[in-house]
Amino acid sequence: MPKEAKQKKPSKTHSELTDRRVAFVGEFSIWPGYHHANPSTVAKRHGAILTEAVDDTLDVLVLGDNRGEGRAETKKKAEKLVAGGAKLKIVDEATYREWVRIDLTGKRFVLVGGFDCSPDEATDRLLARMVENVGGVVVDDFLGDHQKGGGAVDVDYVVRGLRKGEKKMARLNLAEKLIKGGSELKILEEGQFLALVRKDAPLGAASSSSTAGAAPGEGAVGHDFSAFMGQLYGVAEQAKIGRALKMLKAESFKLFNKVDEVRLIGVVKSQTGSGEVYAPWLNATGQYGCCTQDLDECMGLQGAVCKHLLVLVVGLTRTGVMPAERGLGWLKLARKKGPKFEQDLCAETLLQYKGAEAGTVDWRPTETLPEDFLAL
């Protein structure tokens, strides 16, 4: 097929792969669907020479995060070669995804409809900032320009949100009409868009060390909160992230929390007006849970982290209390696990919370403000 042949042309822009001998071991935990091919096939498109031999002729070994046949042994063998002076690069899957990600510099995006991942995008511009982070630009509209001039529309991607939105169907119908007419415009679903603009590069030195005590908006990712959020969409459910952001944008929160290198625990107030609170927790092995003040398991878990835990992680990252890389890493591990009910831990946390509320326990909360999440 012509389109597939066009996709397979090797790129000359990735010196890390072009004309290099590359081997893969282990399964990838995250792989963006927009490539329409597996990691090794994409490497071949970029001019790599695929091999299974791990010897002193190998240039790059790519390690998938998940287990695979011979992964541990192959990694040890490669590390021994490097120690012996071999010019071999051993890279993880996040580094590899960055190497082969599509260059979006100058690409133009139109956001159509409402978005589960960012319900208030029209005013908050979180998704627009994510596009700008990768060199693209969001165009407010292309329907009106086309109707006026009747000519070609200079847009590369139309992103279809899952929710209703103004002129959503008219814009999508126009996009489909243009594609049928030969335009290279692409229509992306919400999940595909998030994978396309997500950057796996480290969030920077500021995000890898604790900045406890920083003023709101000056924390680990205060300089680029959208970069943190972009990666968060890759490790947690989009709809739950959207609900957590909606909570944080609606009112101030006093997040009682304790976070160190092994565990995060805290208390998050419900927005139902009932005064009910939840006790979410997460640790360095990816185990997590959340319970109500009656010590029942949170109904919002349903096999994955709930919005209360996401409120805690996002709120503490935004204020600089929790290092961004730590929260992302722990949530990434949590994707592979189901929730765990730790009644004693929750009971202890809630007991301390009641003591803090009564003034008998010295436990000071971290306060979030809606403007910290509105002015992105």
Secondary structure by P-SEA (a helix, b strand, c coil): caaaaaaacccccccccccccccccbbbccccccccccaaaaaaaacccccccccccccbbbbccccccaaaaaaaaaaaaaaacccbbbbcaaaaaaacccccccbbbbbcccccccccccccaaaaaaaaaacbbbbcccaaaaaaccccccccbbbbccccccaaaaaaaaaaaaaaacccbbbbcaaaaaaaacccccccccccccccccccccccccccaaaaaaaaaacccaaaaaaaaaaaaacccccccccccccccbbbbbcccccbbbbbbcccccccccccccccccccccccccaaaaaaaaaaaaaccccaaaaaaaaaaaccccccccaaaaaaaaaaaaaaaacccbbbbbbbbaaaaaac
